[in-house]
Amino acid sequence: MKKGRIVTIILAITVIIGQLTVVDYSNLSWKNNMGSFLGILSMILLILSTIFSIYKTQNKQEPL
């Protein structure tokens, strides 16, 4: 299960790199780059949630 989460993180980083190549750097307005900005934001949130999920499963305590 942990390997699947790590693969998810790697794929999300790959998508972020891809979105960074699509951004129009001559005009960084929201209107021209909305899709790229939202894609980058969603991948960052996906990475954070996956990291928290890994952390939670590693520190899971047995119920009494």
N, CA, C and O atoms as a GROMACS GRO file, in nm:
protein
  256
    1MET      N    1   0.082  -0.119   0.000
    1MET     CA    2   0.000   0.000   0.000
    1MET      C    3   0.087   0.126   0.000
    1MET      O    4   0.055   0.225  -0.065
    2LYS      N    5   0.197   0.120   0.074
    2LYS     CA    6   0.285   0.236   0.081
    2LYS      C    7   0.350   0.264  -0.054
    2LYS      O    8   0.370   0.379  -0.091
    3LYS      N    9   0.382   0.158  -0.128
    3LYS     CA   10   0.443   0.176  -0.260
    3LYS      C   11   0.347   0.247  -0.355
    3LYS      O   12   0.388   0.329  -0.436
    4GLY      N   13   0.219   0.214  -0.345
    4GLY     CA   14   0.119   0.281  -0.428
    4GLY      C   15   0.109   0.429  -0.397
    4GLY      O   16   0.091   0.511  -0.487
    5ARG      N   17   0.122   0.463  -0.271
    5ARG     CA   18   0.117   0.604  -0.232
    5ARG      C   19   0.241   0.678  -0.281
    5ARG      O   20   0.232   0.794  -0.323
    6ILE      N   21   0.355   0.613  -0.276
    6ILE     CA   22   0.478   0.676  -0.325
    6ILE      C   23   0.470   0.696  -0.476
    6ILE      O   24   0.516   0.798  -0.528
    7VAL      N   25   0.413   0.598  -0.546
    7VAL     CA   26   0.394   0.612  -0.691
    7VAL      C   27   0.301   0.728  -0.721
    7VAL      O   28   0.322   0.803  -0.817
    8THR      N   29   0.196   0.745  -0.639
    8THR     CA   30   0.104   0.858  -0.656
    8THR      C   31   0.177   0.990  -0.640
    8THR      O   32   0.153   1.083  -0.717
    9ILE      N   33   0.265   0.999  -0.543
    9ILE     CA   34   0.343   1.122  -0.522
    9ILE      C   35   0.432   1.149  -0.642
    9ILE      O   36   0.442   1.263  -0.688
   10ILE      N   37   0.498   1.046  -0.693
   10ILE     CA   38   0.587   1.064  -0.808
   10ILE      C   39   0.509   1.108  -0.931
   10ILE      O   40   0.554   1.195  -1.005
   11LEU      N   41   0.391   1.048  -0.953
   11LEU     CA   42   0.308   1.089  -1.067
   11LEU      C   43   0.260   1.233  -1.052
   11LEU      O   44   0.254   1.307  -1.150
   12ALA      N   45   0.225   1.273  -0.930
   12ALA     CA   46   0.180   1.410  -0.908
   12ALA      C   47   0.293   1.509  -0.934
   12ALA      O   48   0.270   1.615  -0.991
   13ILE      N   49   0.414   1.474  -0.894
   13ILE     CA   50   0.530   1.561  -0.922
   13ILE      C   51   0.553   1.571  -1.071
   13ILE      O   52   0.587   1.678  -1.122
   14THR      N   53   0.534   1.460  -1.143
   14THR     CA   54   0.549   1.462  -1.288
   14THR      C   55   0.445   1.552  -1.353
   14THR      O   56   0.476   1.625  -1.447
   15VAL      N   57   0.322   1.548  -1.304
   15VAL     CA   58   0.217   1.635  -1.357
   15VAL      C   59   0.249   1.782  -1.328
   15VAL      O   60   0.226   1.868  -1.414
   16ILE      N   61   0.302   1.811  -1.210
   16ILE     CA   62   0.341   1.949  -1.177
   16ILE      C   63   0.447   1.998  -1.274
   16ILE      O   64   0.439   2.110  -1.324
   17ILE      N   65   0.546   1.915  -1.301
   17ILE     CA   66   0.651   1.954  -1.396
   17ILE      C   67   0.590   1.978  -1.534
   17ILE      O   68   0.627   2.074  -1.602
   18GLY      N   69   0.498   1.893  -1.574
   18GLY     CA   70   0.431   1.912  -1.703
   18GLY      C   71   0.351   2.041  -1.707
   18GLY      O   72   0.352   2.111  -1.808
   19GLN      N   73   0.281   2.073  -1.598
   19GLN     CA   74   0.204   2.197  -1.593
   19GLN      C   75   0.294   2.320  -1.595
   19GLN      O   76   0.257   2.423  -1.650
   20LEU      N   77   0.411   2.308  -1.534
   20LEU     CA   78   0.504   2.421  -1.535
   20LEU      C   79   0.557   2.450  -1.675
   20LEU      O   80   0.594   2.563  -1.705
   21THR      N   81   0.561   2.349  -1.760
   21THR     CA   82   0.606   2.373  -1.898
   21THR      C   83   0.497   2.438  -1.983
   21THR      O   84   0.527   2.498  -2.086
   22VAL      N   85   0.371   2.428  -1.940
   22VAL     CA   86   0.259   2.483  -2.017
   22VAL      C   87   0.231   2.629  -1.980
   22VAL      O   88   0.169   2.701  -2.058
   23VAL      N   89   0.276   2.673  -1.864
   23VAL     CA   90   0.248   2.809  -1.816
   23VAL      C   91   0.307   2.912  -1.913
   23VAL      O   92   0.419   2.898  -1.961
   24ASP      N   93   0.227   3.015  -1.941
   24ASP     CA   94   0.272   3.126  -2.025
   24ASP      C   95   0.346   3.226  -1.935
   24ASP      O   96   0.283   3.307  -1.867
   25TYR      N   97   0.477   3.219  -1.936
   25TYR     CA   98   0.557   3.301  -1.846
   25TYR      C   99   0.565   3.447  -1.889
   25TYR      O  100   0.605   3.532  -1.809
   26SER      N  101   0.530   3.478  -2.011
   26SER     CA  102   0.530   3.617  -2.054
   26SER      C  103   0.409   3.692  -2.000
   26SER      O  104   0.410   3.815  -1.990
   27ASN      N  105   0.303   3.618  -1.964
   27ASN     CA  106   0.183   3.678  -1.908
   27ASN      C  107   0.130   3.583  -1.801
   27ASN      O  108   0.062   3.486  -1.833
   28LEU      N  109   0.161   3.611  -1.676
   28LEU     CA  110   0.124   3.522  -1.567
   28LEU      C  111  -0.015   3.551  -1.510
   28LEU      O  112  -0.041   3.521  -1.394
   29SER      N  113  -0.103   3.606  -1.590
   29SER     CA  114  -0.237   3.638  -1.540
   29SER      C  115  -0.318   3.510  -1.520
   29SER      O  116  -0.291   3.406  -1.580
   30TRP      N  117  -0.418   3.522  -1.434
   30TRP     CA  118  -0.506   3.410  -1.404
   30TRP      C  119  -0.583   3.367  -1.529
   30TRP      O  120  -0.608   3.248  -1.550
   31LYS      N  121  -0.619   3.464  -1.611
   31LYS     CA  122  -0.700   3.436  -1.730
   31LYS      C  123  -0.627   3.344  -1.827
   31LYS      O  124  -0.689   3.254  -1.884
   32ASN      N  125  -0.499   3.364  -1.846
   32ASN     CA  126  -0.424   3.285  -1.943
   32ASN      C  127  -0.376   3.151  -1.887
   32ASN      O  128  -0.353   3.058  -1.964
   33ASN      N  129  -0.360   3.141  -1.757
   33ASN     CA  130  -0.296   3.023  -1.698
   33ASN      C  131  -0.382   2.953  -1.594
   33ASN      O  132  -0.329   2.880  -1.510
   34MET      N  133  -0.512   2.974  -1.597
   34MET     CA  134  -0.599   2.919  -1.494
   34MET      C  135  -0.588   2.766  -1.485
   34MET      O  136  -0.578   2.712  -1.375
   35GLY      N  137  -0.590   2.697  -1.596
   35GLY     CA  138  -0.582   2.552  -1.596
   35GLY      C  139  -0.452   2.501  -1.536
   35GLY      O  140  -0.451   2.405  -1.459
   36SER      N  141  -0.343   2.566  -1.571
   36SER     CA  142  -0.213   2.524  -1.518
   36SER      C  143  -0.204   2.551  -1.368
   36SER      O  144  -0.155   2.467  -1.292
   37PHE      N  145  -0.252   2.668  -1.326
   37PHE     CA  146  -0.246   2.701  -1.183
   37PHE      C  147  -0.332   2.604  -1.101
   37PHE      O  148  -0.289   2.558  -0.995
   38LEU      N  149  -0.452   2.573  -1.150
   38LEU     CA  150  -0.538   2.480  -1.078
   38LEU      C  151  -0.481   2.338  -1.078
   38LEU      O  152  -0.494   2.266  -0.979
   39GLY      N  153  -0.418   2.299  -1.187
   39GLY     CA  154  -0.353   2.168  -1.193
   39GLY      C  155  -0.239   2.157  -1.094
   39GLY      O  156  -0.225   2.055  -1.026
   40ILE      N  157  -0.158   2.261  -1.085
   40ILE     CA  158  -0.046   2.262  -0.990
   40ILE      C  159  -0.098   2.259  -0.847
   40ILE      O  160  -0.047   2.185  -0.763
   41LEU      N  161  -0.200   2.341  -0.818
   41LEU     CA  162  -0.257   2.345  -0.684
   41LEU      C  163  -0.317   2.210  -0.645
   41LEU      O  164  -0.297   2.163  -0.532
   42SER      N  165  -0.390   2.148  -0.735
   42SER     CA  166  -0.450   2.018  -0.703
   42SER      C  167  -0.345   1.910  -0.680
   42SER      O  168  -0.362   1.825  -0.593
   43MET      N  169  -0.237   1.913  -0.755
   43MET     CA  170  -0.132   1.814  -0.736
   43MET      C  171  -0.057   1.836  -0.604
   43MET      O  172  -0.017   1.741  -0.538
   44ILE      N  173  -0.039   1.962  -0.566
   44ILE     CA  174   0.023   1.992  -0.436
   44ILE      C  175  -0.065   1.940  -0.323
   44ILE      O  176  -0.015   1.882  -0.227
   45LEU      N  177  -0.196   1.962  -0.334
   45LEU     CA  178  -0.287   1.912  -0.231
   45LEU      C  179  -0.290   1.759  -0.228
   45LEU      O  180  -0.300   1.700  -0.121
   46LEU      N  181  -0.281   1.696  -0.345
   46LEU     CA  182  -0.276   1.550  -0.351
   46LEU      C  183  -0.150   1.497  -0.284
   46LEU      O  184  -0.155   1.398  -0.211
   47ILE      N  185  -0.037   1.562  -0.308
   47ILE     CA  186   0.089   1.521  -0.245
   47ILE      C  187   0.080   1.535  -0.094
   47ILE      O  188   0.121   1.446  -0.020
   48LEU      N  189   0.027   1.648  -0.047
   48LEU     CA  190   0.014   1.669   0.098
   48LEU      C  191  -0.076   1.565   0.162
   48LEU      O  192  -0.043   1.512   0.268
   49SER      N  193  -0.190   1.536   0.101
   49SER     CA  194  -0.281   1.438   0.160
   49SER      C  195  -0.220   1.298   0.160
   49SER      O  196  -0.242   1.221   0.253
   50THR      N  197  -0.143   1.265   0.057
   50THR     CA  198  -0.078   1.135   0.053
   50THR      C  199   0.031   1.125   0.160
   50THR      O  200   0.046   1.020   0.223
   51ILE      N  201   0.107   1.231   0.179
   51ILE     CA  202   0.210   1.232   0.284
   51ILE      C  203   0.146   1.218   0.421
   51ILE      O  204   0.196   1.142   0.505
   52PHE      N  205   0.036   1.290   0.446
   52PHE     CA  206  -0.032   1.278   0.574
   52PHE      C  207  -0.089   1.137   0.594
   52PHE      O  208  -0.090   1.086   0.706
   53SER      N  209  -0.135   1.076   0.487
   53SER     CA  210  -0.188   0.940   0.495
   53SER      C  211  -0.078   0.840   0.530
   53SER      O  212  -0.098   0.751   0.612
   54ILE      N  213   0.039   0.856   0.469
   54ILE     CA  214   0.152   0.770   0.502
   54ILE      C  215   0.193   0.790   0.647
   54ILE      O  216   0.219   0.693   0.719
   55TYR      N  217   0.197   0.916   0.691
   55TYR     CA  218   0.236   0.947   0.829
   55TYR      C  219   0.137   0.886   0.928
   55TYR      O  220   0.178   0.833   1.032
   56LYS      N  221   0.009   0.895   0.896
   56LYS     CA  222  -0.093   0.844   0.988
   56LYS      C  223  -0.086   0.692   1.000
   56LYS      O  224  -0.101   0.638   1.110
   57THR      N  225  -0.063   0.622   0.889
   57THR     CA  226  -0.056   0.477   0.897
   57THR      C  227   0.070   0.429   0.967
   57THR      O  228   0.069   0.322   1.029
   58GLN      N  229   0.178   0.505   0.960
   58GLN     CA  230   0.300   0.466   1.029
   58GLN      C  231   0.289   0.487   1.179
   58GLN      O  232   0.349   0.413   1.256
   59ASN      N  233   0.213   0.587   1.221
   59ASN     CA  234   0.201   0.619   1.364
   59ASN      C  235   0.070   0.570   1.424
   59ASN      O  236   0.028   0.616   1.530
   60LYS      N  237   0.005   0.476   1.356
   60LYS     CA  238  -0.123   0.425   1.404
   60LYS      C  239  -0.100   0.340   1.529
   60LYS      O  240  -0.017   0.250   1.530
   61GLN      N  241  -0.176   0.372   1.634
   61GLN     CA  242  -0.164   0.297   1.759
   61GLN      C  243  -0.272   0.190   1.764
   61GLN      O  244  -0.381   0.207   1.709
   62GLU      N  245  -0.241   0.081   1.830
   62GLU     CA  246  -0.337  -0.027   1.847
   62GLU      C  247  -0.445   0.017   1.947
   62GLU      O  248  -0.414   0.077   2.050
   63PRO      N  249  -0.573  -0.013   1.916
   63PRO     CA  250  -0.679   0.023   2.012
   63PRO      C  251  -0.670  -0.063   2.138
   63PRO      O  252  -0.624  -0.177   2.134
   64LEU      N  253  -0.716  -0.005   2.249
   64LEU     CA  254  -0.710  -0.078   2.378
   64LEU      C  255  -0.819  -0.180   2.388
   64LEU      O  256  -0.829  -0.250   2.489
   0.00000   0.00000   0.00000
